[in-house]
Amino acid sequence: MKRLDIILLSTTLILITAGLLAIFSAAGIHYFLRQLFFLPVGIGGFLFATLIPRRLIYGIADFLYGISLILLVLVLIIGTGPGARRWFAFGSITLQPSEFAKLTTVIILAKYLGYRRKMDFNFKTLAAPSIIVLPVVLLILVEPDLSTALTFLPMYAAMLYWQGLRPLHILLLFMPLLAFIAGFSIYFWIPFFIIFSTIVFIRMRFSHALLAIGISSFLGLISPVILSNLKEYQKARIMSFFAPWLDPHGLGWNIIQSQIAIGSGRIIGKGYLHGTQKRLGFLPNRHTDFIFSCIAEEFGFIGCMLLLAILNLLIYRILVTAYKSRDQNGALMCIGFAAIICYQAFVNIGMLLGLLPVTGITLPFLSYGGSSLLVSLIMIGFTHNVATRSE
């Protein structure tokens, strides 16, 4: 066993500590103690992931993936949640199976992608890994939980890229989904269509480029039809992203109050426990989705930049571990974990700044949530396993 990865461990510890302090400030002692309750469980998960031989994990990857699928089906039947079935409730404790599905999907993808020395853009190569990801995404969409389902896409794309699939082919693989999403707004569709058309005409044969553009155009055109059939709250979320000030007392309230809280922190913030937006109740979900807004209000621009630097250092360390690893399966695991943490941080902070639609996605290590904390620590444990244990 090699030396401990001090940078990986210290950045994780700092983020967890910052998260606990932020939760106490945002929501009080009750939620602080509940988060603290999950910390020993998360540390146990970290130690387990650090010490277990990776060959054993690869050996039971299919079993773990199967358990995740079963849990995702069961939560649709007996799960709880406001307007959705996303959690298993055990008294006052809730567990979110979609969080564990992230972990198991990365492990089984790392196992199967690691067997291939070269990734080609064809059905034979991409069928098996795509079939692994698709059922998980669809089951989570049924809950419904769009924000969590989308987390699997950048993770899958990053692992394919690491294994050698060209960026153009990754773009073509995800093009149907990107075209469909861009079609929700003409202001997104026009630049998407121009950029995508330029890329494919430069990089592909003329006939293949026409086919790709035709498919993307069709999917973009049916987006408004699908939009008209969405539930009202889903439509409202999309509209609040494009124009939050049109509904300042409805869904636009969340974005507006978040921006006010972040801006009021200025350079050095108002001081710990002195945030007015969260104390007066203007900031919604302040201990979960909007925890970064509370941190920005109390610690200002300097505190936010410092926290983001630590988070980026953690992600960088995970990528360095992947780069240095001689175990391709382990390297792929690290890439998947880095993509999940990076994507969640990007979307959560982008949402608070009004750059992305409001979604229920946690900020790793900082937001309140036992399942999120446990899975995040297990991911760090596996990364530390790859960094310190030779197979």
C-alpha positions in Angstrom: 0.0 0.0 0.0 1.3 3.4 -1.0 1.3 6.5 1.2 -2.0 8.2 2.0 -3.2 10.8 -0.5 -3.1 13.8 1.9 -4.5 16.3 -0.6 -7.5 14.1 -1.5 -8.2 13.5 2.2 -7.6 17.0 3.4 -9.8 18.7 0.7 -12.6 16.2 1.5 -12.4 16.9 5.2 -12.4 20.7 4.6 -15.5 20.5 2.4 -17.4 18.3 4.9 -16.6 20.6 7.7 -17.6 23.7 5.7 -20.9 21.8 4.8 -21.7 21.1 8.4 -21.0 24.7 9.5 -23.2 26.0 6.6 -26.0 23.6 7.4 -26.0 24.7 11.1 -26.1 28.4 10.0 -28.8 27.9 7.4 -31.2 25.5 9.2 -30.2 25.2 12.8 -29.2 22.4 15.2 -31.8 19.9 14.1 -30.5 19.5 10.5 -26.9 19.8 11.7 -27.4 16.8 14.0 -29.1 14.8 11.3 -26.3 15.4 8.9 -23.8 14.7 11.6 -25.6 11.4 12.2 -24.7 10.3 8.7 -21.0 11.3 9.0 -19.9 8.1 10.8 -21.8 6.0 8.3 -20.1 7.9 5.5 -16.7 7.4 7.1 -17.4 3.7 7.3 -18.3 3.6 3.6 -15.1 5.5 2.9 -13.0 3.0 4.8 -14.7 0.1 3.2 -14.2 1.5 -0.3 -10.5 2.3 0.5 -9.6 -1.2 1.9 -11.6 -3.6 -0.2 -9.7 -5.3 -3.1 -10.9 -3.8 -6.4 -10.9 -7.2 -8.0 -13.7 -8.1 -5.6 -15.7 -5.0 -6.4 -15.4 -5.7 -10.2 -16.5 -9.3 -9.5 -19.7 -8.2 -7.8 -20.3 -5.2 -10.0 -23.2 -6.9 -11.9 -24.8 -7.9 -8.6 -24.6 -4.3 -7.2 -26.0 -2.9 -10.4 -28.9 -5.3 -10.3 -29.6 -4.3 -6.7 -29.7 -0.7 -7.8 -32.2 -1.4 -10.5 -34.4 -3.3 -8.0 -34.3 -0.4 -5.6 -35.2 2.0 -8.3 -38.2 -0.1 -9.2 -39.2 -0.5 -5.6 -39.0 3.2 -4.9 -41.6 3.8 -7.6 -44.0 1.4 -5.7 -43.4 2.2 -2.0 -41.3 5.3 -2.1 -42.2 8.7 -0.7 -41.6 12.3 -1.6 -43.5 15.6 -2.3 -44.9 15.1 -5.8 -42.5 12.3 -6.6 -41.4 8.9 -5.4 -37.7 9.3 -4.8 -36.9 8.2 -1.2 -37.3 5.2 1.1 -38.5 6.4 4.5 -37.4 4.6 7.7 -38.9 6.8 10.4 -37.2 10.1 10.2 -34.4 8.8 8.0 -34.7 8.8 4.3 -32.5 7.1 1.6 -32.4 8.0 -2.0 -31.7 5.0 -4.2 -30.8 7.1 -7.3 -27.7 8.4 -5.4 -26.5 4.8 -5.0 -27.3 4.1 -8.6 -24.7 6.7 -9.6 -22.1 4.7 -7.7 -23.0 1.3 -9.1 -23.4 2.5 -12.6 -19.9 4.0 -12.6 -18.4 0.7 -11.2 -20.1 -1.5 -13.8 -19.3 0.9 -16.7 -15.6 0.9 -15.6 -15.6 -2.9 -15.6 -17.0 -3.3 -19.1 -15.3 -0.3 -20.8 -12.0 -1.3 -19.3 -12.0 -4.5 -21.2 -11.9 -2.6 -24.5 -8.6 -1.3 -25.7 -10.2 0.9 -28.4 -13.7 2.5 -28.6 -15.2 2.8 -32.0 -18.3 4.7 -33.0 -20.5 1.8 -33.9 -23.5 -0.2 -32.6 -21.5 -3.2 -31.5 -19.1 -1.1 -29.3 -21.6 1.3 -27.8 -24.7 -1.0 -27.4 -23.6 -2.7 -24.1 -22.5 0.4 -22.2 -25.6 2.3 -23.4 -27.9 -0.5 -22.3 -26.3 -0.3 -18.9 -27.0 3.5 -18.5 -30.4 3.7 -20.2 -32.5 1.7 -17.7 -31.2 3.6 -14.8 -31.9 7.0 -16.4 -35.4 5.9 -17.5 -36.3 4.7 -14.0 -35.1 7.9 -12.4 -37.0 9.9 -15.0 -40.2 8.1 -14.1 -39.9 9.1 -10.4 -39.7 12.0 -11.8 -36.2 13.3 -11.1 -34.8 14.9 -14.3 -31.9 16.6 -12.6 -30.5 13.4 -11.2 -31.1 11.5 -14.4 -29.1 14.1 -16.4 -26.1 13.5 -14.0 -25.5 10.1 -15.8 -24.9 11.7 -19.2 -21.7 13.7 -18.5 -20.4 10.8 -16.4 -21.0 8.4 -19.4 -19.5 10.9 -21.9 -16.4 11.5 -19.7 -15.8 7.7 -19.4 -16.2 7.2 -23.1 -13.8 10.0 -23.9 -11.2 8.6 -21.4 -11.5 5.2 -23.1 -10.7 6.8 -26.5 -14.0 7.8 -28.2 -13.5 10.9 -30.2 -15.3 14.1 -29.1 -17.2 14.3 -32.4 -18.6 10.8 -31.9 -19.6 11.7 -28.3 -21.4 14.7 -29.6 -23.2 12.6 -32.2 -24.1 10.1 -29.5 -25.8 12.7 -27.4 -27.0 14.9 -30.3 -30.6 13.6 -30.1 -31.0 14.6 -26.5 -29.2 18.0 -26.9 -31.3 18.8 -30.0 -34.5 17.9 -28.1 -33.6 20.1 -25.1 -32.5 23.1 -27.3 -35.8 22.9 -29.1 -37.6 24.1 -25.9 -36.6 27.7 -26.8 -35.9 29.3 -30.2 -33.1 31.3 -28.6 -31.3 28.1 -27.7 -32.2 26.2 -30.8 -30.8 28.7 -33.4 -27.3 28.8 -32.0 -27.3 25.1 -31.3 -28.4 24.4 -34.9 -25.7 26.7 -36.3 -22.9 25.4 -34.2 -23.8 21.7 -34.7 -24.3 22.1 -38.4 -20.9 23.8 -38.8 -19.2 21.0 -36.8 -20.7 18.1 -38.7 -20.2 19.7 -42.2 -16.5 20.3 -41.4 -15.8 16.9 -39.8 -18.2 14.5 -41.6 -19.1 13.4 -45.1 -21.8 15.5 -46.7 -24.4 12.7 -46.7 -23.7 11.8 -43.1 -23.8 15.4 -42.1 -27.2 15.9 -43.7 -28.6 12.8 -41.9 -27.3 14.1 -38.5 -28.8 17.6 -39.2 -32.1 16.0 -40.3 -32.4 14.0 -37.1 -31.5 17.0 -34.9 -34.0 19.2 -36.8 -36.8 16.7 -36.3 -36.2 16.3 -32.6 -35.9 20.1 -32.2 -39.3 20.5 -33.9 -41.1 18.0 -31.7 -39.8 19.6 -28.5 -42.6 22.2 -28.4 -45.1 19.4 -28.8 -43.6 17.6 -25.8 -43.4 20.8 -23.8 -47.1 21.4 -24.2 -47.8 18.0 -22.6 -45.5 18.5 -19.6 -46.9 19.0 -16.1 -47.6 22.6 -15.1 -44.7 22.7 -12.6 -42.3 21.4 -15.2 -43.4 24.1 -17.7 -43.1 26.7 -15.0 -39.5 25.7 -14.2 -38.5 26.0 -17.8 -40.1 29.4 -18.1 -38.7 30.7 -14.9 -35.2 29.9 -16.2 -35.8 32.0 -19.3 -37.5 34.9 -17.5 -37.5 34.6 -13.7 -38.6 38.3 -13.2 -41.9 37.6 -15.0 -43.0 35.5 -12.0 -41.2 37.1 -9.1 -43.5 35.6 -6.4 -43.7 32.1 -8.0 -40.9 29.9 -9.2 -38.9 33.0 -10.2 -38.7 33.8 -6.4 -36.1 31.1 -5.8 -33.7 32.5 -8.4 -34.3 36.1 -7.5 -33.7 35.5 -3.7 -30.6 33.4 -4.4 -29.1 36.2 -6.5 -30.0 38.8 -3.9 -28.3 36.6 -1.2 -25.2 36.1 -3.3 -24.9 39.8 -4.2 -25.5 41.0 -0.7 -22.4 39.1 0.5 -20.2 41.4 -1.5 -16.4 40.9 -1.0 -16.0 39.5 2.5 -19.6 38.6 3.5 -21.8 39.5 6.4 -20.1 37.1 8.8 -20.9 33.6 10.0 -24.5 33.3 11.3 -25.3 36.8 10.2 -26.9 36.2 6.8 -30.2 38.1 6.6 -31.8 36.4 3.5 -31.7 33.0 5.1 -32.5 34.2 8.7 -35.6 36.1 7.6 -36.8 33.1 5.5 -36.5 34.7 2.1 -34.1 32.0 0.8 -35.9 28.7 0.0 -34.4 25.2 0.6 -31.4 27.0 2.1 -29.8 23.9 3.7 -30.1 21.7 0.6 -30.2 23.1 -3.0 -29.4 26.7 -2.0 -26.6 26.1 0.5 -24.0 27.9 -1.6 -26.2 31.1 -1.5 -26.0 31.0 2.3 -22.2 30.6 2.1 -21.9 33.5 -0.4 -24.0 35.8 1.8 -22.0 35.1 4.9 -18.5 34.8 3.5 -18.7 36.9 0.3 -16.7 36.6 -2.9 -13.5 35.7 -1.2 -15.1 32.8 0.8 -16.8 31.5 -2.3 -13.6 31.6 -4.4 -11.7 29.8 -1.6 -14.4 27.1 -1.4 -14.5 26.6 -5.1 -10.7 26.4 -5.2 -10.8 23.6 -2.7 -13.5 21.8 -4.6 -11.6 22.2 -7.9 -8.5 20.8 -6.1 -10.4 17.8 -5.1 -11.6 17.1 -8.6 -8.1 17.7 -10.0 -6.7 15.2 -7.5 -9.2 12.6 -8.6 -8.2 13.2 -12.3 -4.5 12.9 -11.3 -5.3 9.6 -9.7 -6.9 8.4 -12.8 -4.0 9.6 -15.0 -1.4 7.8 -12.8 -3.3 4.6 -12.3 -2.0 1.5 -14.1 -5.4 -0.1 -13.6 -7.7 1.0 -16.4 -10.8 -0.1 -14.6 -9.8 2.0 -11.6 -8.9 5.0 -13.8 -12.3 4.8 -15.4 -14.0 4.7 -12.0 -12.1 7.9 -11.0 -13.1 9.6 -14.2 -16.8 8.8 -13.6 -16.6 10.1 -10.0 -14.9 13.3 -11.1 -17.5 13.9 -13.8 -20.4 13.4 -11.3 -18.9 15.8 -8.7 -17.9 18.4 -11.3 -21.3 18.3 -13.0 -23.3 18.6 -9.8 -21.2 21.5 -8.6 -21.5 23.2 -12.0 -25.3 22.8 -12.2 -26.0 23.7 -8.5 -23.9 26.9 -8.6 -25.1 27.8 -12.1 -28.7 27.4 -10.9 -28.1 29.7 -8.0 -26.6 32.4 -10.3 -29.6 32.1 -12.6 -27.5 30.7 -15.4 -29.3 27.3 -15.4 -32.8 26.2 -14.6 -33.7 25.5 -11.0 -33.3 21.8 -10.3 -33.1 19.7 -7.1 -29.4 18.8 -7.3 -27.1 18.8 -4.3 -23.7 20.4 -4.0 -21.4 17.5 -3.1 -20.2 17.4 0.6 -21.9 20.8 1.3 -25.6 20.3 0.9 -27.7 18.6 3.5 -28.5 15.0 2.6 -27.4 11.7 4.1 -27.5 9.7 0.9 -25.5 12.3 -1.0 -22.9 12.5 1.8 -22.6 8.7 2.1 -22.2 8.2 -1.7 -19.8 11.1 -2.1 -17.5 9.6 0.7 -17.7 6.2 -0.9 -16.6 7.7 -4.2 -13.6 9.4 -2.5 -12.9 6.0 -0.8 -12.7 4.2 -4.1 -10.5 7.0 -5.5 -8.2 6.7 -2.5 -8.2 2.9 -3.1 -7.0 3.5 -6.7 -4.4 6.0 -5.5 -2.9 3.9 -2.7 -3.5 0.2 -3.4 -1.9 -1.7 -6.3 -3.9 -4.5 -7.8 
